[in-house]
Amino acid sequence: MMRTLRIAAAQFEPKDGDKTYNLGIIEQLTARAKAQGAEVVSFHEMCISAYTFFKDLPLQRALDYSEVIPNGPSTRSLIELAAKYDVHLLAGLAEREGDLFYNTYICVNQSGMVAKFRKLHPFIHPDMSAGDEYVTFDINGWTCGILICYDNNVIENVRATALSGAEIIFAPHVTGCTPSAMPGRGYVSDELWSNRHTDPVPLRLEFDGPKGRRWLLRWLPARAYDNGVYYVYTNPIGYDGEHLKNGNSLILDPYGEIMAEVRSFDNEIVTTTITEDKLQLAGGWRYRKARRPDLYRDIIGQDHQSQTKPVWLK
């Protein structure tokens, strides 16, 4: 029998530091996803605390917002929700380990924590530590991986996760609508957001243009296509900190085609069923089989000083 999995990708507008509120929205959207038959629900990067406001926090305040995993209160709350709705939940939070803290994304089910991944390329806070390993794990017979936001920009991370066996890559983000060297990128006016219900077209044009969706579609489909994997992209809608975000949470198949996408300015989910037949039919599966690492092992593996900070943070 062919394997299938019904996945929901969520978007919502978080409140800075308000874990109770954010977990409440996570439950509302999880209930909605379950009603649509979802077995897995994925939320965005650091959705439990919100993300961008961390850039201005003193170190001790950042540590205070961070929690131990898996025994911290937010992880326990997610496990309770996973049990209540009989789903796998994936969500992001700031993790504390001693005097260090990380941008961490976890998967839980009713039995407890299934997987934990620490962002490899963090930059939102100068004292945030980086993860140092790729992670794969099982959800209902599917091998899954996680890469958080900037991690997906580095194509070697995606290839390494796929070569580790991942058939699905969960890609939680807080991105879009910030300045870049790329033409057309930049912030989106608050006036457009404030008028989104009475005059939605100007905001939709901004979100769908190079500041948002058009930029995403330059590279997200390529990550899925080149590696022959399903991609589950999540992103907040509205304000995260002082930055307006365009949402557009979506699920891509191994051909790089959009299977489902949130096209809303509201807290929302989109749900679709993935099937295993596409994995080996996709070009990416053949390209991985055709690799000749003897040609480029020393080139790709040579020493290099990583530089992550984006243009807007400089």
Protein Blocks (a to p, Z undefined) as FASTA:
>chain_A
ZZddddddddddddehilklmmmmmmmmmmmmmmnopabdcddehklnommlmmmgcfkl
mmmmpccdfkbfklmmmmmmmmmnopaddddddddehjaccdddddddfkbcfbdcddfb
gckbmkbccdfbdcdddeehiacdddehjlmmpmklmmmmmmnopabdcddddeejiacf
behiacddfklmmmmmmmmmlmmmmmmmmmlmmmmmmmmmmmmmmnopacdddddehjeh
jbdcekjpacddfkopafbdcddfbdcdddddddfklmmmpmklmmmmmpcfklmmmmmm
pccdddfbdfklZZ
